Structure formats: structure tokens, C-alpha cells
Amino acid sequence: MSGQGPLTGKVFSGRYEIMDRIGIGGMAEVYRAQDNVLGRRVAVKVMLPQYAADAEFTQRFRQEAAAAANLQSPYIVNVYDWGQDGGTYYIVMEFVRGSDLKTAINQRGAINQRKVAEIGSQVCQALTVAHNLDIVHRDIKPQNIMVQPDGNVKVMDFGIARAKNSVKQKTEAVLGTAHYISPEQAQGKELTAASDIYSLGIAMYEATTGKLPFDGPDAVNVAMQQVSETPLPPSEINPRIDPDLEDIIMCALAKDPRDRFATANDMRLALNDYLAGRPVNLRSSRRGAAKTRVMGTVGAAAGARTAYPNAGAEAGATQVMPNTMKPAGAVKPIVTAGPGGTGGFRRIEEPPSQSKTPILVGIIVALLVVIAAAAFFLLGGNGDDADGIPVPDVIGMTVEEAEDALEEAGFVLGKVEEAFDEAPEGEVILQDPVAETLKAEGSKINVTVSKGKEQVEVPNFLNMTVEEAKEIAAKYDLLLEPLPADYSTEIEVNKIMDQSPKAGEKVAKGSTVQYVISLGTESVTVPNVVSYKEAEAVALLTQAGFKVEVERMYSDFAAAGIVIDQSPKSGKHDKGTTIKLAISLGPEPKPEPTPTPEPDPEPTPEPPSNGEGGESGGTPEGGAAQS
């Protein structure tokens, strides 16, 4: 929900000017704001009044906002400031461009599984930073995972996370989102890092299948399913899911926290193995049984209703639920007729089942343990050398740093391989044997180094529909993000007219390409420029988006250079239309008068001759001149 909110226009602490609301959840509203001191765009999260009025909540809020500000990771939304203004508590955060993972799932359904693994790996890195500071997020869900235009993620909402040493280790309420909370969170038990791993598992399950593993009519129903039911394997919903990725997700979703990954970093390494095409190692889970699908004990019936606030809240909203759940299997709700025939609920104790199934399972497990132990000793244990020395941890180092560390510990750098990975280029992402393994001095330690994210060439999306572009983008493992639509005189309506990055540029797999959809040619009103000077008329029409064609003619009524006519004269026409202007040359000049021709001169008469054939002054033939 975005747009104007009740706090739009308010300025917190004389500094943060609230602009528009960009989100609202079960506990807080988020606004876009301007930091007038540093001149930057920020996001301000404001706690809803019903929580701001709770003294215990605000005390925890103050402590934990400060703790969240200490979390430094490229995959965590930075917390810049927090405070209180007129009884309103707020957190100032980094403004992240992009959209949350939930929006992507709603728009596209199941997401490319490699992209989901990349997102999961980055979230694991964020959680590792928090868990190392004893901070449990408690509300990991797709709505709190922002996917930026470059494809990288930012985990937000650490503002409601609880440090292990904060106000209360346990509260009388369960805080979180029913569709994503862990079984122990639903039961009000103490939370650990494993709870965040479970929630991330659900987010990845939803992203790879397009569906939630548990859903129901209300939050209570969903929370009970979290405790007592095992989800369908993702491949039964989306058969294209890779078995290794499915195993990682199901390991994270183990009902018992001890059967999940021991740490978020262990889950990250498993995801990176999958992305690099290496065998996925799930033995990092606490009890080494990650591939076994563990079914939790049956708890209260899924349909039971309890007096939970927010029971009808929208799926995905963070909620506060009183901790009235009993451990799974304790009671079973029975519906009976209440007084006057109305429906009521009463709870009766139900004796434990006498089924022989647990005995058979126990026998099978015991046999498996014996077989595993025999194999362990026959194959030489875990590969350690009894008299060896521990291999140092070189993950995260450069090759040079790793070589120095290994030599200092008495080992030799062995084979160096490369693989694409989320880690920075040149950083060691895998070592063989793993850290702490006992090996003889001088043994070779092989490492795999990150080549950075795999690069792809951006295809040309111009002139495509959005559906066509999405098909192509999926083949390149790219995401698409719309920008505001615009008019175009060249690209027809509802087709892509612009994109960024441009076609042919190299980007990392999983990056986001922004596109602009054409609204077609814009129609605008033709201004009437008759009687304008030519230069003014041409400028006005050009600014309005029209082309101009000029014809000049004489006019007895307009001075030279004045527009005497235009076509078309008015109305709405497409931008780019040619407007013809008739420009005055002034009055037509009068013709010059025709001059009167002069008469031809009379010919001059020849003098008469003195004799025929004779010459002037001559004498007759044979005669002599007379005196």
C-alpha cells in the first residue's frame, strides 16, 4: 500500500521530512523521506500507535534499533538513526530501490531456482553477520528481502530483531509472521539462529514453488501446522527443482532445530556448492541427518481456534500472538455443543498412542547407527590423521593470503580451481579438506576461488511485449523491472521502447534489467500561430512536438514574415505531425511600366554620281580633263 499516509508532510526531529507511504505491515508503516541535513533520500519506519504506547515494547525497540545500527553487511539494510518525536518512535534506514521478493513471487509465481539459491546465499551472509553479534532476526520472510536492480539483496526489518541479551529472553507473546515462523517460535520457546534458518527455508520453498508450505484460514491454524505437519517436498509442486536444492530447503525446514544447518554460514556453503555444481554437503547440520525428512510429533488439531489477536490477519503480516500453545502432542481439541446448543471448545487430555511404529523406527535407527559406525571405522573414520595437525580456515582469503596461512600452519597449497560465486572475485570459497581436519604436516590443501558472478550479455528487449521479454530474460537468468511508461513516435503501444542496461552490455547473472513500455504516440493540441512571426510560430510548434513545413506567398494584408495561414489549424494531433505554415512575403510588387519604343532613324542618302560607271572626278573615257 503506497501513497499518502497520515504522517505525510511531517518532519521528525526537525530533520526527516516525510514524503509518501511506501508500505504498511502489522507493526509499522514505512515512508519515503528526505534527510534535510545530509540531503539524501531515506526510508523511515514508524511504529504503529498500539505498539508505541507499550512501555516494554518501546524499551526493547530503543535497545534493538541501536543494535541493528551496528550490523554492517552489503546484504543488510543500513540503519542510520532512530528516535522519538512527540510519542512517535521511528527508525531511519537506507532507502533501497527495487522490490521485495514477495512481490516477485506474486507477479511471477515460481522463480528461477538458481536465482533463489543466490538470494538464499546472500540472506545467509546477512544472517551470519547478525548471528555473530547474537542477534536473531525472528521475522525472515520474502517481504523483508529486497531485491535491488543489480540483483543483490538487502535484508531489512532487523529493527524488530531481538538480541539474546535484550530485555527479555522469553516474552508472553510470539512475535513474527505465522506463515514463516519456526515451530519453536510458534510454541513460544527460546529462539536461536536456527529459527531464522527455518524461516529462510520457507521463503526459499515459496520462491521455488510459488506456494507456501503451510496455509490456513487464520494465523493460529498456520502456526499449528508449523509445529505438527511436514511440508510436501518442493519437487511435488515444481518437478523441475534440482534434488540438491530441494535437500537444502528441506534441511532448513527440519522440525527439530538440531536437524537443521548448524549455522547460516553452513547453509550458505551448501547453497554455494549447489550453484558451483559441486556435490552438496548437508552434513554440517547439527546431527548429520539433513537428508532424512524429520516429521514432528502431532500437536493440536490443525483446525483448532484459540483467542489469538490478529488471527484473521492477512498472510505475510507480522503479528503478535500470545504464547498459549502447548508443546506438540500435549492436548487435542474436541468440538462439543456448548450451552444452548452453540458450538464451544473444551480440551481433554488424550493418552499417548500405543502404536508399534515408534518401536519399529527405533529398531531401524539403531541398525543404521551400527552400520554407519562400522563404515566409519572401516573407512578410516572421518579422514583425520590421528597424529596430524588441524587445517586452518582459509575461506574468505585471497589465494596469496591462503597460501601464507597454510604454509605458516605447516601445509602446502595444492590445486587451485575457480568457480562462479556470490563472493568477491579472487576470494577462496571452498577448501579441501575443510578447516579443523587433522592432516599430516606438509599435506596439500586444495582451494576453490571465486570468479565472481557469472556474466551474461543483456539481450535486446526493444519492440518486445513484457511477456516476450520475460521469457527471454528467464533464459539469461535476468530479472525485469518496469520504469514509468512513456510516449514514443517509433515504438507501438505496449511494447518495450527503452531498457537499461542496453543490449549487448555484460552484467552478472541475476541482475535486473529496467524497461520502459511505450504508450504509443502522444496526442497534443495544435497551437494556433496565425499572425505570429515566423520564428515564434516555428519555435512554438516545435516545442509542442510538431514538425513544421513553410510555404511563402504574397499578401496584401500581412507584413513580410507573418504567418497568414496554417494547416491543420487546431484540434489534437499526434506528436510529430507536420504543420504547414503560409508565411507572408508582403504585398505583391506592382509591375514596372512598359517603355515607348523610339522610331528608327532615316537612312542617309548617297551622293549622286557624275557619270554612269564613272568615278567622282573622273574624265570620260579617252578624254582629257577640261580646265
C-alpha positions in Angstrom: 0.0 0.0 0.0 1.6 3.2 -1.1 0.7 6.9 -1.4 -0.4 9.5 1.1 -0.3 8.5 4.7 -1.3 10.1 8.0 2.3 11.3 8.5 2.9 12.7 5.0 4.4 16.2 5.3 5.5 15.8 8.9 9.2 16.5 9.8 10.7 14.3 12.5 13.2 15.9 14.9 13.4 18.9 12.6 15.3 16.8 10.0 13.5 13.9 8.4 10.7 15.2 6.1 8.1 12.5 5.4 7.0 12.2 1.8 4.8 9.3 0.8 4.0 6.0 2.4 5.6 3.0 0.6 4.5 0.2 2.8 2.5 -0.9 5.8 2.7 -4.0 7.9 1.3 -5.5 11.1 3.5 -3.4 13.3 4.8 -0.4 11.4 4.4 1.9 8.5 7.3 2.8 6.2 7.6 6.1 4.5 9.9 7.6 1.9 11.6 10.7 3.4 14.2 13.3 2.8 17.1 13.8 5.2 17.3 17.6 5.1 20.7 17.6 6.9 22.6 15.3 4.7 20.4 15.9 1.6 19.7 12.2 0.9 16.7 10.0 0.4 15.9 7.7 3.3 13.2 5.3 4.5 11.6 5.9 7.8 9.8 3.1 9.7 7.3 4.3 12.2 5.9 2.0 14.8 2.1 1.8 14.9 0.5 3.6 17.9 -0.7 0.5 19.7 2.9 -0.7 20.0 4.4 2.7 20.6 2.1 3.0 23.7 3.6 -0.2 25.2 6.4 0.8 27.6 8.1 -2.6 27.4 7.9 -2.7 23.6 9.4 0.8 23.3 12.2 -0.1 25.7 13.1 -3.1 23.6 12.6 -1.0 20.4 15.2 1.5 21.6 17.8 -1.1 22.5 17.3 -3.2 19.4 17.3 -0.3 17.0 20.7 0.7 18.3 21.8 -2.9 18.0 20.6 -3.1 14.4 22.6 0.0 13.6 25.7 -1.9 14.3 25.0 -4.6 11.7 27.4 -3.9 8.8 26.9 -6.0 5.7 26.3 -5.3 2.0 23.2 -7.6 2.3 21.6 -5.8 5.3 19.6 -2.5 5.0 21.7 0.1 6.9 20.1 1.7 9.9 21.2 5.3 10.1 19.3 6.7 13.0 16.4 6.2 15.4 14.5 8.3 17.8 11.2 9.6 19.2 9.2 12.6 18.2 6.0 13.6 20.0 5.5 10.0 21.2 6.1 8.5 17.8 9.0 6.1 17.6 10.9 5.8 14.3 13.9 4.2 12.6 15.7 5.9 9.8 17.0 3.4 7.3 18.8 3.2 3.9 16.3 3.7 1.1 16.6 0.6 -1.1 15.5 0.7 -4.8 13.9 -2.4 -6.2 11.1 -4.6 -5.0 10.7 -7.2 -2.3 10.9 -10.9 -3.0 7.2 -11.4 -2.1 6.2 -9.0 -4.9 8.3 -11.0 -7.4 6.7 -14.3 -6.3 3.2 -12.8 -6.6 3.9 -11.5 -10.1 5.8 -14.5 -11.5 5.0 -17.5 -9.3 8.0 -19.9 -9.0 11.3 -18.1 -9.6 14.3 -19.4 -11.4 15.8 -21.9 -8.9 19.4 -20.7 -9.4 18.3 -17.1 -8.6 16.5 -18.4 -5.5 19.8 -20.1 -4.4 21.7 -16.9 -5.0 19.2 -14.9 -2.9 19.3 -17.6 -0.2 23.1 -17.4 -0.1 23.1 -13.7 0.3 20.5 -13.8 3.0 22.6 -16.4 4.8 25.6 -14.0 4.7 23.4 -11.3 6.3 22.2 -13.7 9.0 25.8 -14.8 9.7 26.7 -11.2 10.5 23.7 -10.8 12.8 24.1 -14.2 14.5 27.7 -13.5 15.2 26.5 -10.5 17.2 23.9 -12.7 19.0 21.1 -11.0 17.1 18.2 -13.2 15.9 16.1 -11.6 13.2 12.8 -13.5 14.1 10.9 -12.4 11.0 12.7 -13.6 7.9 10.2 -13.6 5.1 10.1 -12.6 1.4 8.5 -9.2 2.3 11.7 -8.4 4.3 14.1 -9.5 1.4 14.6 -6.6 -1.0 15.9 -7.4 -4.5 17.8 -4.5 -5.9 18.1 -3.6 -9.6 21.6 -5.2 -9.7 20.2 -8.5 -8.5 21.7 -8.3 -5.0 19.5 -8.5 -1.9 19.1 -6.4 1.2 17.6 -7.9 4.3 15.5 -5.5 6.3 13.4 -5.3 9.5 16.2 -6.0 11.9 14.5 -3.3 13.9 12.2 -5.9 15.5 15.0 -8.5 15.9 15.9 -9.4 19.4 19.4 -9.7 20.7 19.9 -12.7 23.0 20.8 -10.4 25.9 18.0 -7.9 25.3 15.1 -7.0 27.7 13.5 -10.5 28.0 14.8 -13.8 26.8 11.2 -15.0 26.6 8.1 -13.0 26.4 4.4 -13.8 26.9 3.9 -13.2 23.1 5.2 -14.8 20.0 6.3 -12.1 17.5 6.5 -13.0 13.8 4.6 -13.9 10.7 2.6 -17.2 11.1 3.4 -18.5 7.6 7.2 -18.1 8.2 7.7 -18.7 11.9 9.6 -21.8 13.2 7.9 -24.5 15.2 9.8 -23.4 18.4 8.7 -19.8 17.7 5.1 -20.9 17.4 5.4 -22.7 20.8 6.9 -19.7 22.5 10.2 -21.4 23.1 13.6 -19.7 23.3 14.7 -18.7 19.8 18.2 -19.3 18.3 19.8 -18.7 15.0 18.2 -22.0 13.8 14.8 -20.2 13.9 16.0 -17.8 11.2 17.3 -20.7 9.1 13.8 -22.3 9.2 12.1 -19.1 8.2 14.6 -18.7 5.3 13.8 -22.3 4.3 10.1 -21.4 4.0 10.9 -18.3 2.0 13.0 -20.4 -0.5 10.3 -23.0 -0.6 7.8 -20.4 -1.6 10.1 -18.8 -4.1 10.9 -22.1 -5.9 7.3 -23.4 -5.9 5.2 -20.2 -5.9 3.3 -21.7 -2.9 3.6 -21.6 0.9 4.3 -24.9 2.6 1.6 -24.2 5.1 -1.6 -22.2 4.7 -4.9 -22.0 6.5 -7.9 -19.8 7.4 -6.1 -17.9 10.2 -2.7 -17.4 11.8 -3.4 -19.9 14.6 -4.2 -22.7 12.1 -1.0 -22.0 10.2 1.2 -21.8 13.4 -0.1 -25.2 14.5 0.8 -26.7 11.1 4.3 -25.3 11.6 4.5 -27.3 14.8 2.9 -30.6 13.7 3.0 -31.1 9.9 5.7 -31.9 7.4 5.5 -29.9 4.1 5.3 -31.6 0.7 8.7 -31.8 -0.9 9.0 -28.9 -3.3 9.5 -31.2 -6.3 6.0 -32.5 -5.9 4.8 -28.9 -6.7 7.5 -28.0 -9.1 9.1 -31.1 -10.7 11.9 -29.0 -12.2 13.6 -28.3 -8.8 17.1 -29.8 -8.5 17.2 -32.5 -5.9 20.3 -30.9 -4.3 18.4 -27.6 -3.8 15.4 -29.4 -2.5 17.6 -31.2 0.1 19.0 -27.9 1.2 15.4 -26.4 1.6 14.1 -29.5 3.5 17.2 -29.5 5.8 16.4 -25.9 6.7 12.8 -26.9 7.4 13.5 -29.7 9.8 11.1 -29.5 12.8 13.9 -30.1 15.3 16.4 -27.2 15.3 19.2 -29.7 15.9 18.4 -31.3 12.5 18.8 -28.0 10.6 22.1 -26.4 9.4 24.3 -25.7 12.4 24.8 -22.1 11.2 23.6 -19.8 8.5 27.2 -19.9 7.1 26.9 -23.7 6.7 23.7 -23.2 4.7 25.5 -20.6 2.6 28.3 -23.0 1.8 25.8 -25.7 0.8 24.0 -23.2 -1.5 27.3 -22.1 -3.0 28.2 -25.8 -3.6 24.9 -26.2 -5.5 25.5 -23.0 -7.5 29.0 -24.1 -8.4 27.9 -27.6 -9.5 29.8 -29.3 -6.7 28.4 -32.1 -4.5 26.2 -30.5 -1.8 27.4 -31.3 1.7 24.5 -31.3 4.2 26.4 -33.0 7.0 27.0 -29.6 8.5 23.6 -29.9 10.2 23.9 -30.5 13.9 23.0 -34.2 13.9 24.2 -35.1 10.5 20.8 -36.2 9.3 19.9 -33.4 7.0 18.7 -35.7 4.2 16.3 -37.5 6.5 12.9 -35.9 6.3 12.1 -35.5 10.0 8.4 -35.5 10.9 7.4 -33.6 14.0 5.2 -35.1 16.6 1.5 -34.5 16.1 0.3 -31.5 18.0 -3.1 -29.9 18.4 -5.5 -30.4 15.5 -5.0 -28.0 12.7 -8.5 -26.7 12.7 -8.5 -25.5 16.4 -9.2 -21.9 17.1 -7.8 -20.0 20.1 -8.3 -16.5 21.3 -5.3 -15.1 19.3 -5.3 -11.5 18.3 -4.6 -11.0 14.6 -6.0 -14.4 13.9 -7.6 -13.1 10.8 -4.7 -11.0 9.7 -3.5 -11.0 6.1 -1.0 -13.7 5.3 2.5 -12.3 5.5 1.8 -9.6 8.1 4.0 -9.6 11.2 1.8 -10.4 14.2 1.9 -10.7 17.9 0.4 -13.9 19.2 0.0 -14.9 22.9 2.1 -17.9 23.8 -0.7 -20.2 24.7 0.5 -23.1 22.5 1.5 -26.2 24.4 4.3 -28.5 23.2 3.2 -30.7 20.3 1.2 -33.7 21.3 0.1 -32.4 24.7 -3.6 -31.9 24.0 -6.2 -32.5 21.3 -9.1 -30.0 20.9 -12.6 -31.6 20.8 -15.6 -29.7 19.5 -18.7 -30.1 21.7 -22.0 -28.4 21.9 -21.9 -25.5 24.3 -24.8 -24.2 26.4 -28.0 -23.7 24.4 -26.6 -25.7 21.5 -24.0 -23.2 20.5 -20.6 -24.5 19.4 -17.9 -24.4 22.1 -14.4 -25.8 22.7 -13.1 -27.8 25.5 -9.7 -29.5 25.8 -9.3 -33.0 27.1 -6.0 -34.9 27.7 -5.5 -37.7 25.3 -3.4 -40.7 26.3 -0.3 -41.3 24.1 -0.8 -43.7 21.2 0.4 -47.3 21.8 1.3 -47.7 18.2 4.2 -50.0 17.5 5.5 -47.6 14.8 7.9 -45.8 17.2 9.4 -49.2 18.3 10.0 -50.2 14.6 11.5 -46.8 13.9 13.8 -47.1 16.9 15.0 -50.5 15.7 15.7 -49.2 12.2 17.6 -46.2 13.5 19.7 -48.4 15.8 20.6 -50.7 12.9 21.5 -47.7 10.8 23.7 -46.4 13.6 25.5 -49.7 13.8 26.0 -49.8 10.1 27.3 -46.2 10.0 29.7 -46.8 12.8 31.1 -49.9 11.1 31.5 -48.0 7.9 33.1 -45.1 9.8 35.9 -47.3 11.2 36.3 -49.5 8.1 36.8 -46.4 6.0 39.2 -44.8 8.5 37.0 -42.5 10.5 36.4 -39.0 9.2 39.5 -38.8 7.2 41.5 -37.2 10.0 45.1 -38.3 10.7 45.3 -39.2 14.4 48.7 -37.6 14.7 48.0 -34.7 12.3 47.6 -31.0 12.9 44.4 -29.0 12.2 43.9 -27.5 8.8 43.4 -23.7 9.1 40.3 -22.0 7.8 41.2 -20.1 4.6 37.7 -19.4 3.4 37.3 -15.7 2.5 41.1 -15.2 1.9 42.8 -14.4 -1.3 45.0 -17.2 -2.8 48.1 -15.4 -1.6 46.7 -15.0 1.9 45.6 -18.6 1.9 49.0 -19.8 0.8 50.7 -17.9 3.6 48.3 -19.1 6.2 48.7 -22.7 5.1 52.5 -22.5 5.0 52.5 -20.9 8.4 50.4 -23.8 9.7 52.7 -26.4 8.1 50.7 -27.2 4.9 51.2 -26.7 1.2 48.8 -25.0 -1.2 47.5 -27.7 -3.6 45.3 -27.4 -6.6 43.6 -24.0 -7.2 40.3 -24.1 -9.0 37.9 -21.4 -10.0 34.1 -21.2 -9.9 31.4 -18.6 -10.2 30.1 -17.4 -6.8 28.5 -14.6 -4.9 31.8 -13.9 -3.1 34.1 -11.2 -4.5 36.4 -12.3 -7.3 39.6 -13.9 -6.1 38.2 -14.9 -2.7 38.6 -18.5 -1.5 35.1 -20.1 -1.3 35.9 -23.7 -0.7 38.8 -25.7 0.7 39.5 -29.5 0.7 39.9 -30.8 3.4 37.8 -28.5 5.4 39.1 -26.4 8.3 40.0 -28.2 11.6 40.5 -31.5 9.8 43.6 -33.2 11.2 46.2 -33.8 8.4 49.8 -34.7 8.3 52.2 -31.8 8.2 53.1 -30.9 4.6 49.8 -32.1 3.2 48.4 -30.4 0.2 45.2 -28.3 0.7 43.1 -27.7 -2.4 41.1 -24.5 -2.7 38.4 -23.1 -5.0 38.5 -19.4 -5.7 35.5 -17.2 -6.7 35.4 -15.9 -10.3 32.7 -13.5 -9.1 29.2 -13.7 -10.5 28.8 -15.3 -13.9 28.4 -12.7 -16.6 25.8 -12.7 -19.3 25.2 -10.4 -22.3 22.0 -8.4 -22.0 19.6 -9.3 -24.8 17.8 -6.7 -26.9 14.2 -6.3 -25.5 13.2 -3.4 -27.7 9.9 -3.9 -29.6 9.0 -6.9 -27.4 5.9 -7.2 -25.2 6.6 -7.7 -21.5 5.6 -11.4 -21.7 8.1 -12.0 -24.6 10.8 -10.1 -22.7 10.2 -12.2 -19.5 10.6 -15.4 -21.5 14.0 -14.2 -22.9 15.1 -12.8 -19.5 14.5 -16.1 -17.8 16.8 -17.9 -20.2 19.5 -15.5 -19.3 18.8 -15.6 -15.6 17.9 -11.9 -15.6 15.1 -10.1 -13.7 13.0 -7.4 -15.3 11.8 -4.2 -13.5 9.4 -1.7 -15.1 10.0 2.0 -15.1 7.3 4.6 -15.8 5.8 4.2 -19.2 6.4 6.9 -21.8 5.2 8.0 -25.2 7.0 7.0 -28.4 6.6 8.0 -32.0 8.6 4.9 -33.1 7.6 2.0 -30.9 3.9 0.9 -30.9 1.9 0.9 -27.7 2.5 -1.8 -25.0 5.9 -2.7 -26.4 9.3 -2.0 -24.8 10.8 1.3 -26.0 13.9 1.5 -23.8 15.9 -0.6 -21.5 18.8 -0.3 -19.0 21.4 -1.8 -19.2 21.4 -1.6 -23.0 21.5 -4.6 -25.2 25.0 -6.2 -25.5 26.3 -5.0 -22.1 27.7 -7.6 -19.8 26.1 -8.0 -16.4 26.1 -10.6 -13.6 23.5 -13.4 -13.8 20.6 -12.5 -11.7 20.9 -8.8 -12.4 17.8 -6.7 -13.1 17.1 -5.0 -16.4 14.8 -2.0 -16.2 12.5 -1.3 -19.1 10.1 1.4 -20.3 6.8 0.5 -22.0 5.5 2.6 -24.9 2.2 4.4 -24.6 2.2 5.0 -28.3 2.3 8.4 -29.9 1.2 11.2 -27.7 -1.7 13.4 -29.0 -1.4 17.1 -28.2 -3.4 20.3 -29.2 -2.0 22.2 -32.1 -1.4 25.8 -31.1 -2.9 28.5 -33.4 0.1 30.5 -34.6 -1.7 32.6 -37.3 -0.4 36.3 -37.0 2.7 35.2 -35.2 6.1 36.0 -36.6 7.7 33.1 -38.4 10.4 32.4 -35.8 8.0 32.5 -32.9 5.5 30.2 -34.7 8.1 27.6 -35.6 9.5 27.6 -32.0 6.0 27.2 -30.5 5.1 24.3 -32.8 8.4 22.6 -32.3 8.2 22.8 -28.6 4.7 21.2 -28.8 6.3 18.3 -30.6 5.3 19.0 -34.2 7.3 19.3 -37.4 7.0 22.5 -39.5 6.8 22.9 -43.3 6.9 26.5 -44.6 5.4 28.0 -47.8 5.8 31.6 -48.7 3.3 33.8 -50.5 2.4 37.4 -51.1 -0.3 39.0 -49.0 -1.8 42.5 -49.1 -2.9 42.2 -45.5 0.2 40.9 -43.6 3.7 42.2 -43.4 6.5 40.0 -44.6 7.5 37.2 -42.1 4.0 36.9 -40.6 2.1 33.6 -40.5 -1.1 34.1 -42.6 -2.4 30.5 -42.5 -1.7 27.1 -41.1 -2.9 23.5 -41.7 -4.2 21.9 -39.6 -5.4 24.9 -37.7 -6.4 23.3 -34.4 -7.5 20.1 -32.6 -5.5 17.3 -31.2 -2.9 15.6 -33.4 -0.1 13.1 -32.8 3.3 14.5 -31.9 5.5 14.5 -34.9 2.7 15.6 -37.2 3.8 18.1 -39.9 2.1 21.5 -39.6 2.1 23.6 -42.8 2.6 27.3 -42.5 1.9 30.0 -45.0 4.3 32.9 -44.5 3.7 36.4 -45.9 6.1 37.9 -48.4 4.3 41.2 -48.0 2.2 42.8 -50.8 3.0 41.6 -54.3 5.1 44.3 -56.0 3.4 46.2 -59.0 4.9 45.5 -62.4 7.3 48.2 -64.0 5.6 50.3 -66.8 6.5 49.2 -70.4 8.8 51.9 -72.1 7.6 53.5 -75.6 9.9 52.3 -78.5 11.9 55.1 -80.4 11.4 55.4 -84.2 14.2 54.0 -86.4 16.5 56.8 -87.9 16.0 57.7 -91.6 18.8 56.3 -93.9 21.4 58.9 -95.1 21.1 59.4 -98.9 24.1 58.6 -101.1 25.6 61.5 -103.2 24.7 61.5 -106.8 27.4 60.1 -109.3 29.0 62.2 -112.2 28.6 59.5 -114.8 27.4 56.1 -115.1 30.0 53.8 -114.1 32.5 56.7 -113.7 34.3 57.7 -110.6 33.9 61.0 -108.9 36.3 63.5 -110.5 37.0 61.2 -113.4 37.0 62.0 -117.1 35.2 60.5 -119.9 36.9 57.5 -121.4 39.6 58.6 -123.7 39.0 62.3 -122.8 41.2 64.7 -121.1 40.4 66.9 -118.2 39.0 70.3 -119.1 40.0 73.4 -117.4 
